[in-house]
């Protein structure tokens, strides 16, 4: 079978660092933190009282008010980011076949805010059910893909991937495969999450996943630093338009880069902790390189999962060393979660966009907030700390992992004619 080449032709982003790709990328390169005290609810009694929220977002400037009321926030984010990406790609009526255009989206949780609100109000009542008729269609995780398809008339493959914090990379892999196998010409993919609500912050706090550095939110996400104490919850969305190379060239689209290959694996180890030796993380990177028919020496930069948790960061870097051998010391490695926080099911999308822009501008975004080396991390690794670095970047790996031991990696490379 002759597989189709897959290229990226459009990007859209709604993040704690900016509500479009340009602002998001500029702030990543500058090393800006998106963490601030929580504004979306009164967090006074919570152990963690800060997060990386989307800022200055008025949904009514983007979506019809009547339709917006039928959407949970995670869907609103999805629709806005997808709109940006589709516009960026120049996808419009007449230059694509709707039956061969699909949507595969990722969300780890879906409409948590809607679920919390409806159940809370029911619990306050006398037991008489008075649920909003849009409760279920607002809450269910698959609805984001449905809304994107309805907004743009994409009638091809349509579903949502749910694999915890790996959901968006899971979606990118599935969308890429839909094009590689010739099932679609155009795919909108990415992920969104809106979990900065009482249930999200309280739930992740209960499993001791969140930083409690309330006196300094902007320095709380500090991957690889010896004093890291957990991740910072983030929210937002990232969207990518993927096309077959032939389809993109035929309509004269600009091409950002090529999706070289993807990988998936499972830790098969623990509900919430990574494998301590990084076995699953190592295997997913090996799988992705095999899928891309690339050698370790072909890769120049890895945007690691790097959440800023004591166990996860060390295990992932061990995995990088096992997967890349001596070449691990030539790689630039950074975690953009140090600035965006952890966007859960949207993380893989916004971080893949960072990888696309790194290829475009030949710049490695930094890991900020690093001041104290962790003795468990090999000091010879080229961690890009506190300051962006210019270098030749031919290919990039983006890693995302999720509770349950789900691991996904995607490799993007510069386009070769």
Buried (B, 14 or more C-beta within 10 A) or exposed (E): EEEBBBBBBBBBBBBBBBBBBEBBBBBBBBBBBBBBEBEBEEBEEBBBBBBBBBBEBEBEEBBEEEBBEBBBBBBBBBBBBBBBBBEBBBBEEEBBEBEBBBBBBBBBBBBBBBBBBBEEEBEEEEEEEEEBEBBBBBBBBBBBBBBBBEBBEBBBBBBBBBBBBBBBBBBBBBBBBBBBEEBBBBBBBBBBBBBBBBBBBBBBBEEEBBBBBBEEBBBBBBBBBBEBBBBBBBBBBBBBBBBBBEBBBEBEBEBBBBBBBBBBBBBEEEEBBBBEEBBBBBBBBBBBBEBBEBEBEBBBBBBBBBBBBBBBBBBBBBBBBBBBEEBBEEBBBBBBBBBBBBBBBBBBBBBBBBBBBBBBBBBBBBBBBBEEEBEEBBEEBBBBBBEBBEEEBBBBBBBBBBBBBBBBBBBBBBBEE
